[in-house]
Amino acid sequence: MRSRQRTYAGLALLTIAILAGALVYTYTTAAGQISSLKSDGKNLCTTVESVVNSLSAVDSNTTQTMQQQIQEDNSIIAALNSTKSLSQN
């Protein structure tokens, strides 16, 4: 009876050791994956921020160019209107 209890105790300890090892392995693997995901996320945010900044500059330049074009068009329209004869008004 004593040897059977020792066998069960030994199997229980072996099972606990295997489970503990599996948990350590799982934790280590998960920690590595989390670290990698965190790094990838930071890189993605940096890239998105760069793209947004580029698009903001393009938007600003486009708006400025369109405003200048509108002013030029208004000047041309005013010049053309001033050349109309009074009878056409």
RODO-281413 format. One record per atom (N, C-alpha, C, O): residue number from 0; residue in three letters; x, y, z. Coordinates in steps of 0.001 Angstrom, whole numbers, plus 500000, padded with zeros to 6 digits. Example, Ala and Ser with C-alpha at 12.3 -4.5 7.8 and 13.67 -1.06 7.14 Angstrom:
<pakes>
<pake nr="0" rest="ALA" c1="513190" c2="494310" c3="507800"/>
<pake nr="0" rest="ALA" c1="512300" c2="495500" c3="507800"/>
<pake nr="0" rest="ALA" c1="513200" c2="496700" c3="507800"/>
<pake nr="0" rest="ALA" c1="514236" c2="496681" c3="508465"/>
<pake nr="1" rest="SER" c1="512850" c2="497750" c3="507080"/>
<pake nr="1" rest="SER" c1="513670" c2="498940" c3="507140"/>
<pake nr="1" rest="SER" c1="512900" c2="500030" c3="507870"/>
<pake nr="1" rest="SER" c1="513409" c2="501138" c3="508039"/>
</pakes>
This chain:
<pakes>
<pake nr="0" rest="MET" c1="500799" c2="498817" c3="500000"/>
<pake nr="0" rest="MET" c1="500000" c2="500000" c3="500000"/>
<pake nr="0" rest="MET" c1="500855" c2="501265" c3="500000"/>
<pake nr="0" rest="MET" c1="500532" c2="502263" c3="499355"/>
<pake nr="1" rest="ARG" c1="501946" c2="501188" c3="500740"/>
<pake nr="1" rest="ARG" c1="502855" c2="502317" c3="500847"/>
<pake nr="1" rest="ARG" c1="503473" c2="502654" c3="499494"/>
<pake nr="1" rest="ARG" c1="503606" c2="503832" c3="499162"/>
<pake nr="2" rest="SER" c1="503849" c2="501659" c3="498716"/>
<pake nr="2" rest="SER" c1="504484" c2="501901" c3="497424"/>
<pake nr="2" rest="SER" c1="503472" c2="502473" c3="496432"/>
<pake nr="2" rest="SER" c1="503837" c2="503262" c3="495561"/>
<pake nr="3" rest="ARG" c1="502216" c2="502083" c3="496558"/>
<pake nr="3" rest="ARG" c1="501188" c2="502620" c3="495678"/>
<pake nr="3" rest="ARG" c1="500980" c2="504110" c3="495970"/>
<pake nr="3" rest="ARG" c1="500820" c2="504901" c3="495041"/>
<pake nr="4" rest="GLN" c1="500982" c2="504497" c3="497244"/>
<pake nr="4" rest="GLN" c1="500834" c2="505898" c3="497623"/>
<pake nr="4" rest="GLN" c1="502013" c2="506715" c3="497123"/>
<pake nr="4" rest="GLN" c1="501845" c2="507844" c3="496662"/>
<pake nr="5" rest="ARG" c1="503202" c2="506143" c3="497217"/>
<pake nr="5" rest="ARG" c1="504397" c2="506831" c3="496713"/>
<pake nr="5" rest="ARG" c1="504309" c2="506995" c3="495202"/>
<pake nr="5" rest="ARG" c1="504685" c2="508035" c3="494661"/>
<pake nr="6" rest="THR" c1="503813" c2="505972" c3="494527"/>
<pake nr="6" rest="THR" c1="503671" c2="506044" c3="493080"/>
<pake nr="6" rest="THR" c1="502690" c2="507146" c3="492705"/>
<pake nr="6" rest="THR" c1="502951" c2="507940" c3="491801"/>
<pake nr="7" rest="TYR" c1="501550" c2="507190" c3="493411"/>
<pake nr="7" rest="TYR" c1="500563" c2="508235" c3="493131"/>
<pake nr="7" rest="TYR" c1="501118" c2="509631" c3="493443"/>
<pake nr="7" rest="TYR" c1="500890" c2="510594" c3="492712"/>
<pake nr="8" rest="ALA" c1="501846" c2="509699" c3="494544"/>
<pake nr="8" rest="ALA" c1="502442" c2="510983" c3="494921"/>
<pake nr="8" rest="ALA" c1="503468" c2="511411" c3="493870"/>
<pake nr="8" rest="ALA" c1="503535" c2="512579" c3="493488"/>
<pake nr="9" rest="GLY" c1="504249" c2="510464" c3="493422"/>
<pake nr="9" rest="GLY" c1="505240" c2="510756" c3="492384"/>
<pake nr="9" rest="GLY" c1="504572" c2="511180" c3="491085"/>
<pake nr="9" rest="GLY" c1="505023" c2="512126" c3="490438"/>
<pake nr="10" rest="LEU" c1="503505" c2="510495" c3="490697"/>
<pake nr="10" rest="LEU" c1="502767" c2="510866" c3="489492"/>
<pake nr="10" rest="LEU" c1="502131" c2="512245" c3="489630"/>
<pake nr="10" rest="LEU" c1="502095" c2="513025" c3="488678"/>
<pake nr="11" rest="ALA" c1="501629" c2="512532" c3="490833"/>
<pake nr="11" rest="ALA" c1="501031" c2="513847" c3="491070"/>
<pake nr="11" rest="ALA" c1="502082" c2="514940" c3="490947"/>
<pake nr="11" rest="ALA" c1="501836" c2="515977" c3="490332"/>
<pake nr="12" rest="LEU" c1="503256" c2="514709" c3="491534"/>
<pake nr="12" rest="LEU" c1="504332" c2="515700" c3="491432"/>
<pake nr="12" rest="LEU" c1="504804" c2="515857" c3="489993"/>
<pake nr="12" rest="LEU" c1="505065" c2="516969" c3="489536"/>
<pake nr="13" rest="LEU" c1="504911" c2="514743" c3="489284"/>
<pake nr="13" rest="LEU" c1="505313" c2="514793" c3="487880"/>
<pake nr="13" rest="LEU" c1="504279" c2="515559" c3="487055"/>
<pake nr="13" rest="LEU" c1="504637" c2="516367" c3="486198"/>
<pake nr="14" rest="THR" c1="503008" c2="515304" c3="487316"/>
<pake nr="14" rest="THR" c1="501930" c2="516014" c3="486609"/>
<pake nr="14" rest="THR" c1="501986" c2="517505" c3="486903"/>
<pake nr="14" rest="THR" c1="501835" c2="518326" c3="485999"/>
<pake nr="15" rest="ILE" c1="502203" c2="517856" c3="488167"/>
<pake nr="15" rest="ILE" c1="502306" c2="519271" c3="488551"/>
<pake nr="15" rest="ILE" c1="503502" c2="519918" c3="487864"/>
<pake nr="15" rest="ILE" c1="503402" c2="521047" c3="487384"/>
<pake nr="16" rest="ALA" c1="504626" c2="519219" c3="487813"/>
<pake nr="16" rest="ALA" c1="505822" c2="519761" c3="487170"/>
<pake nr="16" rest="ALA" c1="505574" c2="519975" c3="485682"/>
<pake nr="16" rest="ALA" c1="505978" c2="520998" c3="485131"/>
<pake nr="17" rest="ILE" c1="504914" c2="519020" c3="485024"/>
<pake nr="17" rest="ILE" c1="504624" c2="519151" c3="483593"/>
<pake nr="17" rest="ILE" c1="503675" c2="520317" c3="483344"/>
<pake nr="17" rest="ILE" c1="503885" c2="521109" c3="482425"/>
<pake nr="18" rest="LEU" c1="502634" c2="520420" c3="484162"/>
<pake nr="18" rest="LEU" c1="501684" c2="521518" c3="484016"/>
<pake nr="18" rest="LEU" c1="502347" c2="522872" c3="484266"/>
<pake nr="18" rest="LEU" c1="502082" c2="523842" c3="483556"/>
<pake nr="19" rest="ALA" c1="503203" c2="522927" c3="485269"/>
<pake nr="19" rest="ALA" c1="503920" c2="524169" c3="485567"/>
<pake nr="19" rest="ALA" c1="504812" c2="524558" c3="484390"/>
<pake nr="19" rest="ALA" c1="504873" c2="525725" c3="484002"/>
<pake nr="20" rest="GLY" c1="505498" c2="523570" c3="483831"/>
<pake nr="20" rest="GLY" c1="506338" c2="523842" c3="482661"/>
<pake nr="20" rest="GLY" c1="505517" c2="524337" c3="481485"/>
<pake nr="20" rest="GLY" c1="505923" c2="525259" c3="480777"/>
<pake nr="21" rest="ALA" c1="504367" c2="523724" c3="481281"/>
<pake nr="21" rest="ALA" c1="503487" c2="524153" c3="480189"/>
<pake nr="21" rest="ALA" c1="502996" c2="525586" c3="480412"/>
<pake nr="21" rest="ALA" c1="502920" c2="526377" c3="479472"/>
<pake nr="22" rest="LEU" c1="502666" c2="525906" c3="481655"/>
<pake nr="22" rest="LEU" c1="502222" c2="527269" c3="481960"/>
<pake nr="22" rest="LEU" c1="503335" c2="528286" c3="481746"/>
<pake nr="22" rest="LEU" c1="503103" c2="529372" c3="481214"/>
<pake nr="23" rest="VAL" c1="504542" c2="527926" c3="482164"/>
<pake nr="23" rest="VAL" c1="505685" c2="528826" c3="481963"/>
<pake nr="23" rest="VAL" c1="505925" c2="529036" c3="480468"/>
<pake nr="23" rest="VAL" c1="506145" c2="530161" c3="480019"/>
<pake nr="24" rest="TYR" c1="505879" c2="527951" c3="479707"/>
<pake nr="24" rest="TYR" c1="506071" c2="528057" c3="478255"/>
<pake nr="24" rest="TYR" c1="504978" c2="528933" c3="477634"/>
<pake nr="24" rest="TYR" c1="505269" c2="529802" c3="476812"/>
<pake nr="25" rest="THR" c1="503724" c2="528701" c3="478028"/>
<pake nr="25" rest="THR" c1="502607" c2="529484" c3="477493"/>
<pake nr="25" rest="THR" c1="502749" c2="530956" c3="477852"/>
<pake nr="25" rest="THR" c1="502521" c2="531831" c3="477018"/>
<pake nr="26" rest="TYR" c1="503126" c2="531222" c3="479094"/>
<pake nr="26" rest="TYR" c1="503309" c2="532606" c3="479529"/>
<pake nr="26" rest="TYR" c1="504422" c2="533284" c3="478731"/>
<pake nr="26" rest="TYR" c1="504266" c2="534416" c3="478275"/>
<pake nr="27" rest="THR" c1="505534" c2="532593" c3="478569"/>
<pake nr="27" rest="THR" c1="506672" c2="533154" c3="477848"/>
<pake nr="27" rest="THR" c1="506308" c2="533426" c3="476396"/>
<pake nr="27" rest="THR" c1="506636" c2="534481" c3="475853"/>
<pake nr="28" rest="THR" c1="505638" c2="532484" c3="475780"/>
<pake nr="28" rest="THR" c1="505225" c2="532656" c3="474390"/>
<pake nr="28" rest="THR" c1="504247" c2="533815" c3="474262"/>
<pake nr="28" rest="THR" c1="504387" c2="534649" c3="473367"/>
<pake nr="29" rest="ALA" c1="503257" c2="533874" c3="475150"/>
<pake nr="29" rest="ALA" c1="502261" c2="534950" c3="475105"/>
<pake nr="29" rest="ALA" c1="502919" c2="536305" c3="475345"/>
<pake nr="29" rest="ALA" c1="502580" c2="537286" c3="474685"/>
<pake nr="30" rest="ALA" c1="503849" c2="536361" c3="476276"/>
<pake nr="30" rest="ALA" c1="504533" c2="537623" c3="476567"/>
<pake nr="30" rest="ALA" c1="505307" c2="538105" c3="475345"/>
<pake nr="30" rest="ALA" c1="505321" c2="539300" c3="475048"/>
<pake nr="31" rest="GLY" c1="505951" c2="537178" c3="474634"/>
<pake nr="31" rest="GLY" c1="506677" c2="537539" c3="473417"/>
<pake nr="31" rest="GLY" c1="505741" c2="538044" c3="472336"/>
<pake nr="31" rest="GLY" c1="506045" c2="539015" c3="471644"/>
<pake nr="32" rest="GLN" c1="504600" c2="537382" c3="472191"/>
<pake nr="32" rest="GLN" c1="503626" c2="537803" c3="471187"/>
<pake nr="32" rest="GLN" c1="503040" c2="539165" c3="471536"/>
<pake nr="32" rest="GLN" c1="502852" c2="540006" c3="470656"/>
<pake nr="33" rest="ILE" c1="502754" c2="539382" c3="472803"/>
<pake nr="33" rest="ILE" c1="502218" c2="540677" c3="473236"/>
<pake nr="33" rest="ILE" c1="503230" c2="541784" c3="472970"/>
<pake nr="33" rest="ILE" c1="502872" c2="542862" c3="472494"/>
<pake nr="34" rest="SER" c1="504481" c2="541517" c3="473277"/>
<pake nr="34" rest="SER" c1="505533" c2="542504" c3="473034"/>
<pake nr="34" rest="SER" c1="505642" c2="542819" c3="471547"/>
<pake nr="34" rest="SER" c1="505787" c2="543978" c3="471157"/>
<pake nr="35" rest="SER" c1="505572" c2="541788" c3="470731"/>
<pake nr="35" rest="SER" c1="505647" c2="541975" c3="469284"/>
<pake nr="35" rest="SER" c1="504451" c2="542773" c3="468772"/>
<pake nr="35" rest="SER" c1="504609" c2="543679" c3="467953"/>
<pake nr="36" rest="LEU" c1="503259" c2="542439" c3="469255"/>
<pake nr="36" rest="LEU" c1="502063" c2="543174" c3="468845"/>
<pake nr="36" rest="LEU" c1="502136" c2="544634" c3="469280"/>
<pake nr="36" rest="LEU" c1="501723" c2="545532" c3="468546"/>
<pake nr="37" rest="LYS" c1="502658" c2="544858" c3="470463"/>
<pake nr="37" rest="LYS" c1="502795" c2="546221" c3="470969"/>
<pake nr="37" rest="LYS" c1="503737" c2="547025" c3="470070"/>
<pake nr="37" rest="LYS" c1="503450" c2="548173" c3="469729"/>
<pake nr="38" rest="SER" c1="504845" c2="546422" c3="469697"/>
<pake nr="38" rest="SER" c1="505803" c2="547085" c3="468824"/>
<pake nr="38" rest="SER" c1="505203" c2="547350" c3="467447"/>
<pake nr="38" rest="SER" c1="505369" c2="548433" c3="466887"/>
<pake nr="39" rest="ASP" c1="504501" c2="546348" c3="466903"/>
<pake nr="39" rest="ASP" c1="503854" c2="546519" c3="465604"/>
<pake nr="39" rest="ASP" c1="502795" c2="547609" c3="465657"/>
<pake nr="39" rest="ASP" c1="502654" c2="548386" c3="464712"/>
<pake nr="40" rest="GLY" c1="502051" c2="547671" c3="466752"/>
<pake nr="40" rest="GLY" c1="501033" c2="548703" c3="466920"/>
<pake nr="40" rest="GLY" c1="501640" c2="550096" c3="466957"/>
<pake nr="40" rest="GLY" c1="501105" c2="551028" c3="466356"/>
<pake nr="41" rest="LYS" c1="502750" c2="550237" c3="467657"/>
<pake nr="41" rest="LYS" c1="503427" c2="551541" c3="467706"/>
<pake nr="41" rest="LYS" c1="503910" c2="551946" c3="466315"/>
<pake nr="41" rest="LYS" c1="503773" c2="553103" c3="465918"/>
<pake nr="42" rest="ASN" c1="504477" c2="550987" c3="465575"/>
<pake nr="42" rest="ASN" c1="504937" c2="551285" c3="464217"/>
<pake nr="42" rest="ASN" c1="503769" c2="551694" c3="463322"/>
<pake nr="42" rest="ASN" c1="503893" c2="552618" c3="462518"/>
<pake nr="43" rest="LEU" c1="502646" c2="551012" c3="463460"/>
<pake nr="43" rest="LEU" c1="501465" c2="551351" c3="462664"/>
<pake nr="43" rest="LEU" c1="500989" c2="552763" c3="462993"/>
<pake nr="43" rest="LEU" c1="500666" c2="553535" c3="462090"/>
<pake nr="44" rest="CYS" c1="500945" c2="553102" c3="464266"/>
<pake nr="44" rest="CYS" c1="500512" c2="554442" c3="464673"/>
<pake nr="44" rest="CYS" c1="501446" c2="555518" c3="464113"/>
<pake nr="44" rest="CYS" c1="500989" c2="556572" c3="463672"/>
<pake nr="45" rest="THR" c1="502727" c2="555254" c3="464133"/>
<pake nr="45" rest="THR" c1="503693" c2="556203" c3="463589"/>
<pake nr="45" rest="THR" c1="503476" c2="556394" c3="462093"/>
<pake nr="45" rest="THR" c1="503529" c2="557516" c3="461590"/>
<pake nr="46" rest="THR" c1="503230" c2="555294" c3="461386"/>
<pake nr="46" rest="THR" c1="502987" c2="555372" c3="459943"/>
<pake nr="46" rest="THR" c1="501704" c2="556134" c3="459643"/>
<pake nr="46" rest="THR" c1="501674" c2="556980" c3="458749"/>
<pake nr="47" rest="VAL" c1="500647" c2="555836" c3="460389"/>
<pake nr="47" rest="VAL" c1="499369" c2="556527" c3="460184"/>
<pake nr="47" rest="VAL" c1="499522" c2="558020" c3="460470"/>
<pake nr="47" rest="VAL" c1="498991" c2="558852" c3="459735"/>
<pake nr="48" rest="GLU" c1="500240" c2="558354" c3="461525"/>
<pake nr="48" rest="GLU" c1="500451" c2="559763" c3="461859"/>
<pake nr="48" rest="GLU" c1="501194" c2="560476" c3="460735"/>
<pake nr="48" rest="GLU" c1="500860" c2="561610" c3="460391"/>
<pake nr="49" rest="SER" c1="502189" c2="559825" c3="460167"/>
<pake nr="49" rest="SER" c1="502943" c2="560401" c3="459059"/>
<pake nr="49" rest="SER" c1="502047" c2="560634" c3="457845"/>
<pake nr="49" rest="SER" c1="502122" c2="561682" c3="457204"/>
<pake nr="50" rest="VAL" c1="501203" c2="559655" c3="457532"/>
<pake nr="50" rest="VAL" c1="500294" c2="559787" c3="456386"/>
<pake nr="50" rest="VAL" c1="499300" c2="560925" c3="456626"/>
<pake nr="50" rest="VAL" c1="499030" c2="561719" c3="455725"/>
<pake nr="51" rest="VAL" c1="498760" c2="560999" c3="457838"/>
<pake nr="51" rest="VAL" c1="497801" c2="562067" c3="458158"/>
<pake nr="51" rest="VAL" c1="498473" c2="563432" c3="458018"/>
<pake nr="51" rest="VAL" c1="497874" c2="564366" c3="457483"/>
<pake nr="52" rest="ASN" c1="499692" c2="563552" c3="458487"/>
<pake nr="52" rest="ASN" c1="500413" c2="564826" c3="458364"/>
<pake nr="52" rest="ASN" c1="500643" c2="565181" c3="456901"/>
<pake nr="52" rest="ASN" c1="500520" c2="566345" c3="456520"/>
<pake nr="53" rest="SER" c1="500972" c2="564196" c3="456084"/>
<pake nr="53" rest="SER" c1="501177" c2="564439" c3="454656"/>
<pake nr="53" rest="SER" c1="499877" c2="564890" c3="453997"/>
<pake nr="53" rest="SER" c1="499866" c2="565828" c3="453200"/>
<pake nr="54" rest="LEU" c1="498778" c2="564208" c3="454341"/>
<pake nr="54" rest="LEU" c1="497491" c2="564570" c3="453755"/>
<pake nr="54" rest="LEU" c1="497052" c2="565958" c3="454204"/>
<pake nr="54" rest="LEU" c1="496437" c2="566694" c3="453432"/>
<pake nr="55" rest="SER" c1="497359" c2="566317" c3="455434"/>
<pake nr="55" rest="SER" c1="497013" c2="567649" c3="455928"/>
<pake nr="55" rest="SER" c1="497750" c2="568717" c3="455138"/>
<pake nr="55" rest="SER" c1="497179" c2="569755" c3="454804"/>
<pake nr="56" rest="ALA" c1="499015" c2="568463" c3="454840"/>
<pake nr="56" rest="ALA" c1="499802" c2="569415" c3="454049"/>
<pake nr="56" rest="ALA" c1="499232" c2="569531" c3="452640"/>
<pake nr="56" rest="ALA" c1="499137" c2="570634" c3="452101"/>
<pake nr="57" rest="VAL" c1="498855" c2="568407" c3="452041"/>
<pake nr="57" rest="VAL" c1="498270" c2="568418" c3="450697"/>
<pake nr="57" rest="VAL" c1="496958" c2="569200" c3="450717"/>
<pake nr="57" rest="VAL" c1="496706" c2="570022" c3="449835"/>
<pake nr="58" rest="ASP" c1="496130" c2="568943" c3="451720"/>
<pake nr="58" rest="ASP" c1="494847" c2="569637" c3="451835"/>
<pake nr="58" rest="ASP" c1="495058" c2="571139" c3="451970"/>
<pake nr="58" rest="ASP" c1="494363" c2="571929" c3="451331"/>
<pake nr="59" rest="SER" c1="496008" c2="571527" c3="452792"/>
<pake nr="59" rest="SER" c1="496293" c2="572946" c3="452996"/>
<pake nr="59" rest="SER" c1="496776" c2="573594" c3="451708"/>
<pake nr="59" rest="SER" c1="496338" c2="574689" c3="451356"/>
<pake nr="60" rest="ASN" c1="497682" c2="572916" c3="451001"/>
<pake nr="60" rest="ASN" c1="498204" c2="573455" c3="449744"/>
<pake nr="60" rest="ASN" c1="497106" c2="573542" c3="448686"/>
<pake nr="60" rest="ASN" c1="497044" c2="574512" c3="447930"/>
<pake nr="61" rest="THR" c1="496245" c2="572535" c3="448633"/>
<pake nr="61" rest="THR" c1="495152" c2="572537" c3="447659"/>
<pake nr="61" rest="THR" c1="494185" c2="573675" c3="447938"/>
<pake nr="61" rest="THR" c1="493750" c2="574367" c3="447017"/>
<pake nr="62" rest="THR" c1="493853" c2="573867" c3="449195"/>
<pake nr="62" rest="THR" c1="492945" c2="574949" c3="449576"/>
<pake nr="62" rest="THR" c1="493537" c2="576297" c3="449207"/>
<pake nr="62" rest="THR" c1="492839" c2="577159" c3="448674"/>
<pake nr="63" rest="GLN" c1="494808" c2="576482" c3="449483"/>
<pake nr="63" rest="GLN" c1="495473" c2="577748" c3="449170"/>
<pake nr="63" rest="GLN" c1="495495" c2="577976" c3="447663"/>
<pake nr="63" rest="GLN" c1="495232" c2="579088" c3="447206"/>
<pake nr="64" rest="THR" c1="495803" c2="576949" c3="446893"/>
<pake nr="64" rest="THR" c1="495847" c2="577072" c3="445435"/>
<pake nr="64" rest="THR" c1="494468" c2="577409" c3="444885"/>
<pake nr="64" rest="THR" c1="494340" c2="578250" c3="443995"/>
<pake nr="65" rest="MET" c1="493437" c2="576754" c3="445412"/>
<pake nr="65" rest="MET" c1="492072" c2="577029" c3="444933"/>
<pake nr="65" rest="MET" c1="491644" c2="578458" c3="445279"/>
<pake nr="65" rest="MET" c1="490980" c2="579113" c3="444476"/>
<pake nr="66" rest="GLN" c1="492012" c2="578939" c3="446449"/>
<pake nr="66" rest="GLN" c1="491673" c2="580311" c3="446823"/>
<pake nr="66" rest="GLN" c1="492353" c2="581312" c3="445888"/>
<pake nr="66" rest="GLN" c1="491750" c2="582308" c3="445487"/>
<pake nr="67" rest="GLN" c1="493615" c2="581037" c3="445548"/>
<pake nr="67" rest="GLN" c1="494332" c2="581910" c3="444616"/>
<pake nr="67" rest="GLN" c1="493679" c2="581890" c3="443237"/>
<pake nr="67" rest="GLN" c1="493550" c2="582926" c3="442584"/>
<pake nr="68" rest="GLN" c1="493271" c2="580701" c3="442806"/>
<pake nr="68" rest="GLN" c1="492634" c2="580575" c3="441493"/>
<pake nr="68" rest="GLN" c1="491297" c2="581319" c3="441467"/>
<pake nr="68" rest="GLN" c1="490956" c2="581957" c3="440471"/>
<pake nr="69" rest="ILE" c1="490547" c2="581233" c3="442559"/>
<pake nr="69" rest="ILE" c1="489273" c2="581954" c3="442634"/>
<pake nr="69" rest="ILE" c1="489505" c2="583460" c3="442562"/>
<pake nr="69" rest="ILE" c1="488761" c2="584168" c3="441884"/>
<pake nr="70" rest="GLN" c1="490521" c2="583952" c3="443249"/>
<pake nr="70" rest="GLN" c1="490827" c2="585384" c3="443197"/>
<pake nr="70" rest="GLN" c1="491218" c2="585802" c3="441785"/>
<pake nr="70" rest="GLN" c1="490796" c2="586857" c3="441311"/>
<pake nr="71" rest="GLU" c1="492026" c2="584979" c3="441109"/>
<pake nr="71" rest="GLU" c1="492419" c2="585292" c3="439729"/>
<pake nr="71" rest="GLU" c1="491204" c2="585278" c3="438806"/>
<pake nr="71" rest="GLU" c1="491052" c2="586151" c3="437951"/>
<pake nr="72" rest="ASP" c1="490337" c2="584273" c3="438987"/>
<pake nr="72" rest="ASP" c1="489128" c2="584196" c3="438159"/>
<pake nr="72" rest="ASP" c1="488232" c2="585407" c3="438387"/>
<pake nr="72" rest="ASP" c1="487684" c2="585971" c3="437440"/>
<pake nr="73" rest="ASN" c1="488086" c2="585802" c3="439643"/>
<pake nr="73" rest="ASN" c1="487279" c2="586991" c3="439942"/>
<pake nr="73" rest="ASN" c1="487873" c2="588233" c3="439302"/>
<pake nr="73" rest="ASN" c1="487129" c2="589089" c3="438823"/>
<pake nr="74" rest="SER" c1="489188" c2="588354" c3="439283"/>
<pake nr="74" rest="SER" c1="489846" c2="589493" c3="438644"/>
<pake nr="74" rest="SER" c1="489586" c2="589479" c3="437143"/>
<pake nr="74" rest="SER" c1="489311" c2="590520" c3="436546"/>
<pake nr="75" rest="ILE" c1="489674" c2="588293" c3="436534"/>
<pake nr="75" rest="ILE" c1="489432" c2="588184" c3="435082"/>
<pake nr="75" rest="ILE" c1="487977" c2="588534" c3="434769"/>
<pake nr="75" rest="ILE" c1="487701" c2="589246" c3="433804"/>
<pake nr="76" rest="ILE" c1="487051" c2="588034" c3="435582"/>
<pake nr="76" rest="ILE" c1="485629" c2="588334" c3="435371"/>
<pake nr="76" rest="ILE" c1="485382" c2="589834" c3="435507"/>
<pake nr="76" rest="ILE" c1="484648" c2="590421" c3="434712"/>
<pake nr="77" rest="ALA" c1="485987" c2="590443" c3="436502"/>
<pake nr="77" rest="ALA" c1="485821" c2="591893" c3="436699"/>
<pake nr="77" rest="ALA" c1="486393" c2="592653" c3="435505"/>
<pake nr="77" rest="ALA" c1="485796" c2="593626" c3="435044"/>
<pake nr="78" rest="ALA" c1="487552" c2="592211" c3="435003"/>
<pake nr="78" rest="ALA" c1="488155" c2="592886" c3="433852"/>
<pake nr="78" rest="ALA" c1="487266" c2="592729" c3="432622"/>
<pake nr="78" rest="ALA" c1="487080" c2="593684" c3="431868"/>
<pake nr="79" rest="LEU" c1="486717" c2="591540" c3="432412"/>
<pake nr="79" rest="LEU" c1="485845" c2="591315" c3="431263"/>
<pake nr="79" rest="LEU" c1="484546" c2="592112" c3="431401"/>
<pake nr="79" rest="LEU" c1="484045" c2="592664" c3="430421"/>
<pake nr="80" rest="ASN" c1="484020" c2="592168" c3="432585"/>
<pake nr="80" rest="ASN" c1="482802" c2="592954" c3="432810"/>
<pake nr="80" rest="ASN" c1="483036" c2="594439" c3="432561"/>
<pake nr="80" rest="ASN" c1="482135" c2="595140" c3="432101"/>
<pake nr="81" rest="SER" c1="484219" c2="594914" c3="432857"/>
<pake nr="81" rest="SER" c1="484497" c2="596344" c3="432671"/>
<pake nr="81" rest="SER" c1="484629" c2="596703" c3="431197"/>
<pake nr="81" rest="SER" c1="484545" c2="597877" c3="430836"/>
<pake nr="82" rest="THR" c1="484834" c2="595703" c3="430342"/>
<pake nr="82" rest="THR" c1="484965" c2="595994" c3="428894"/>
<pake nr="82" rest="THR" c1="483620" c2="595951" c3="428176"/>
<pake nr="82" rest="THR" c1="483555" c2="596247" c3="426983"/>
<pake nr="83" rest="LYS" c1="482555" c2="595593" c3="428871"/>
<pake nr="83" rest="LYS" c1="481234" c2="595588" c3="428253"/>
<pake nr="83" rest="LYS" c1="480817" c2="597019" c3="427936"/>
<pake nr="83" rest="LYS" c1="481151" c2="597956" c3="428661"/>
<pake nr="84" rest="SER" c1="480106" c2="597161" c3="426875"/>
<pake nr="84" rest="SER" c1="479596" c2="598511" c3="426594"/>
<pake nr="84" rest="SER" c1="478413" c2="598762" c3="427511"/>
<pake nr="84" rest="SER" c1="477804" c2="597824" c3="428025"/>
<pake nr="85" rest="LEU" c1="478102" c2="599985" c3="427707"/>
<pake nr="85" rest="LEU" c1="477012" c2="600342" c3="428602"/>
<pake nr="85" rest="LEU" c1="475673" c2="599806" c3="428117"/>
<pake nr="85" rest="LEU" c1="474781" c2="599558" c3="428929"/>
<pake nr="86" rest="SER" c1="475517" c2="599626" c3="426832"/>
<pake nr="86" rest="SER" c1="474251" c2="599140" c3="426310"/>
<pake nr="86" rest="SER" c1="474013" c2="597672" c3="426622"/>
<pake nr="86" rest="SER" c1="472873" c2="597210" c3="426592"/>
<pake nr="87" rest="GLN" c1="475052" c2="596948" c3="426915"/>
<pake nr="87" rest="GLN" c1="474920" c2="595514" c3="427224"/>
<pake nr="87" rest="GLN" c1="474582" c2="595301" c3="428705"/>
<pake nr="87" rest="GLN" c1="474178" c2="594200" c3="429081"/>
<pake nr="88" rest="ASN" c1="474733" c2="596297" c3="429530"/>
<pake nr="88" rest="ASN" c1="474454" c2="596156" c3="430952"/>
<pake nr="88" rest="ASN" c1="473034" c2="596091" c3="431186"/>
<pake nr="88" rest="ASN" c1="472603" c2="595971" c3="432333"/>
</pakes>
